[in-house]
């Protein structure tokens, strides 16, 4: 599969999972509520807001904000207050005389004074403040991402550090914005949005339009979400990362189909272990490009210290580790690296039995790269540990690679004739190899072996 084909496949998968989830077709006919989506996606609303603030019209709105705030609207109202012995404001003699006659006609110290005050809490300003609160809050939560040198950051907010500072200063210090009360949970109402949308001032019309767009996105409007992703979806520059994501989505879709249950998703992040989970009598946890440290999994390769004789390669590895440790004054562990995808099945919480499928992904048709992928997949299986104990095999039985269904290598489509999955199964190969185009039809057969 080339990059364009992968993007087409992924775009359909992303739309499916973000908007509807992998439901049977008969259930797709029934509309799905945002609350159901919230249950499937951790930080779902934050994820949508992160895309929302990447919209070009949102960035442009913030850019124009300082200039437009100079013409912010207020309503002037007259407030009457009763004073005794002092005058504060314009004396309303009609109300003063009436007040004196009703209380004490002889009290010449009583005055009713009128003062004009500016009211900032008009519908248009509440709409504006709600939008500013959404952008401000999301930018603060996205601060670690904005500090990274990602291309998508540089194309939006990355080259606009001053712009972010300006927004922060407006929200936190601008006297006009601070005088607008915080909108209540149910605000702005539709009437407030309509008032703002019909305003003569562009700042209010745009604020209403952006908030309406965000509301439609949160309500699961298909066209709004499709438009949002068309504008703000971020595709990796690295084709290998793109291929890994394609494999990841195929795993999720196939697991959901086999289990007839929906996965719970977590946003992929550098400090996250788990990407997706399917609960039930058997629990599945899917990891992407991670060693699943929170499951106490590791891939540490080291010579067996109990063996009396070491082979040549083991001796080199051991001596190199010892010399480096002595010279630098620290202990080293030889990690094999980490596979691209780990599928973990917890068969029973009571008996604590586990089964693993370790998957390596190589976006290549090169023979040497595929050979390296085979070697790496075998290493991952041989050195997979849980709580520092090897998962597969012992020195006595030598079955370091599991049943033959615990390791999978996925490669790009090859022009040459290769073994089918059925042929690989018959030859008792220690791992299985699938090409990209075979995932949809053959991945289920691999997963069924460990279910």
C-alpha positions, -999 to 999 in steps of 0.1 A, spaced: 0 0 0 13 35 -9 9 66 13 -23 78 -4 -40 44 0 -30 42 36 -44 77 42 -76 68 25 -80 37 46 -71 56 78 -94 85 71 -123 61 69 -113 43 100 -108 76 119 -142 89 109 -157 56 119 -141 55 153 -144 92 161 -180 97 149 -197 63 152 -175 35 165 -173 1 149 -209 -9 153 -228 -35 132 -246 -19 103 -280 -25 117 -271 -4 147 -255 24 126 -290 32 115 -297 44 150 -282 77 158 -255 77 185 -254 103 212 -223 122 223 -226 106 257 -220 72 241 -189 85 224 -176 99 257 -178 65 271 -155 51 244 -129 78 242 -109 91 271 -105 129 270 -129 129 240 -140 165 245 -104 177 249 -94 158 217 -122 177 198 -112 210 213 -75 204 203 -87 200 168 -110 230 172 -83 254 181 -63 243 151 -89 257 128 -75 286 107 -105 308 115 -100 302 153 -63 312 150 -73 343 129 -99 352 155 -73 353 182 -49 373 160 -75 400 155 -88 400 191 -68 428 207 -78 453 179 -115 443 180 -118 445 218 -114 483 216 -150 484 203 -166 460 227 -202 468 234 -218 477 268 -252 488 279 -257 518 300 -282 516 328 -293 540 356 -292 528 392 -310 547 419 -297 545 455 -309 562 487 -283 581 507 -286 600 540 -264 629 548 -244 627 515 -250 631 478 -234 605 455 -244 612 419 -272 631 403 -301 639 428 -334 627 416 -356 653 432 -389 637 423 -380 604 439 -363 622 468 -394 642 477 -416 610 473 -392 591 495 -391 617 522 -429 620 523 -433 582 527 -406 579 554 -401 612 572 -412 646 556 -389 665 580 -358 645 571 -338 669 549 -308 646 549 -324 619 527 -316 620 490 -323 596 461 -294 597 437 -291 583 402 -258 569 389 -252 556 354 -233 523 351 -220 502 322 -233 467 320 -209 443 303 -231 412 308 -249 415 275 -256 384 254 -229 392 228 -202 395 255 -213 363 272 -209 345 238 -175 361 233 -163 352 268 -174 316 264 -154 312 232 -123 329 248 -126 305 278 -127 274 254 -96 286 235 -77 297 266 -84 265 285 -75 242 256 -42 261 248 -32 257 285 -39 219 284 -20 217 250 10 236 263 34 205 263 25 199 227 30 235 217 65 234 230 74 205 208 89 210 174 60 194 155 53 206 120 16 209 127 23 231 157 46 254 137 20 257 110 -6 269 135 4 282 169 41 273 169 53 305 152 28 325 172 42 325 207 34 362 209 -2 354 198 -6 329 227 8 354 251 -16 381 238 -45 358 243 -34 349 279 -30 386 286 -65 394 272 -82 367 293 -63 374 325 -58 411 325 -80 429 299 -103 452 320 -132 448 296 -131 410 294 -126 407 332 -158 428 338 -179 402 318 -192 376 342 -183 340 335 -211 323 315 -232 298 334 -231 261 325 -261 264 302 -249 296 286 -247 309 260 -283 300 251 -295 298 216 -311 333 220 -278 347 230 -261 331 200 -287 345 177 -283 380 192 -245 378 187 -249 364 152 -270 394 142 -247 419 157 -232 447 136 -198 440 150 -177 413 133 -162 401 166 -196 389 179 -207 374 146 -175 353 143 -177 343 180 -212 330 175 -203 312 143 -173 295 159 -193 285 190 -221 270 169 -196 250 149 -181 237 181 -215 228 195 -223 208 163 -190 190 166 -197 180 202 -232 168 192 -217 144 167 -227 163 135 -212 142 107 -205 171 83 -190 193 110 -166 165 121 -157 156 86 -150 193 78 -130 196 111 -108 165 102 -104 176 66 -89 209 79 -71 198 111 -63 160 108 -26 155 113 -9 128 93 26 116 101 54 127 78 70 94 84 54 67 62 65 40 87 45 57 115 15 60 91 18 23 83 19 14 121 -13 34 126 -30 15 98 -20 -18 114 -32 -5 148 -67 4 135 -69 -30 118 -62 -47 151 -89 -27 169 -115 -34 141 -107 -71 140 -108 -75 178 -142 -57 180 -156 -79 153 -144 -111 169 -156 -101 204 -187 -82 192 -178 -56 217 -166 -20 215 -131 -9 225 -124 19 249 -99 43 235 -72 64 251 -53 92 233 -19 82 220 7 101 239 43 97 249 35 91 285 6 67 278 9 30 279 -25 18 268 -42 28 235 -74 6 235 -91 -19 257 -119 -44 254 -134 -55 287 -153 -87 294 -147 -122 306 -115 -119 286 -98 -86 287 -77 -73 258 -53 -44 261 -37 -29 230 -4 -9 231 13 10 204 51 15 202 54 9 239 68 -17 262 38 -17 285 58 -8 316 26 -5 337 21 -42 331 56 -49 342 65 -61 307 101 -57 295 123 -69 266 157 -72 282 184 -93 264 213 -105 284 234 -136 286 224 -162 312 248 -157 341 242 -193 353 256 -209 321 291 -222 326 301 -216 289 291 -186 269 290 -185 231 311 -160 212 283 -135 207 272 -139 243 307 -134 255 311 -101 235 278 -88 249 287 -97 285 322 -82 283 310 -50 267 284 -46 294 309 -52 322 335 -28 307 310 -1 302 296 -6 337 331 -4 353 342 26 333 310 47 338 302 35 372 267 23 365 248 -9 356 234 -14 321 206 -36 308 206 -47 272 171 -40 258 162 -55 225 141 -24 217 103 -26 216 78 -39 192 54 -17 173 22 -33 186 15 -54 217 -18 -71 222 -23 -84 257 -51 -107 267 -59 -114 303 -77 -147 303 -87 -147 339 -82 -122 367 -86 -151 392 -60 -174 378 -39 -145 364 -33 -163 331 -20 -142 303 -15 -146 265 4 -123 243 7 -114 206 38 -94 198 36 -76 165 64 -59 146 57 -36 116 80 -30 87 69 -6 60 92 -22 34 94 -48 7 132 -50 10 145 -85 17 171 -74 42 146 -53 61 121 -82 63 148 -105 75 157 -79 102 120 -77 111 118 -115 115 149 -115 137 135 -86 159 102 -103 163 119 -135 174 140 -115 199 109 -98 213 93 -132 220 125 -148 233 132 -119 257 97 -110 267 95 -108 305 68 -102 330 81 -92 365 116 -101 352 105 -136 344 106 -150 308 72 -155 294 80 -182 268 101 -213 273 129 -224 295 165 -236 288 152 -271 292 125 -271 265 139 -243 243 104 -231 233 114 -194 234 89 -183 208 55 -195 222 31 -216 202 40 -201 168 10 -178 171 25 -153 196 46 -134 171 35 -115 140 54 -95 114 35 -72 91 52 -60 59 43 -41 28 28 -59 -2 54 -79 -21 55 -86 -58 72 -119 -53 53 -152 -45 53 -158 -7 38 -184 17 2 -180 25 -9 -179 62 -22 -215 58 11 -226 44 30 -209 73 7 -226 98 13 -260 82 51 -256 84 50 -248 121 69 -215 117 77 -198 150 61 -165 139 36 -156 112 41 -130 85 13 -110 68 14 -84 41 -6 -52 43 -34 -63 20 -38 -95 39 -46 -79 72 -84 -75 66 -88 -111 56 -62 -130 76 -57 -110 109 -88 -126 124 -73 -160 119 -42 -150 138 -61 -135 166 -84 -164 169 -55 -186 178 -48 -167 210 -84 -160 219 
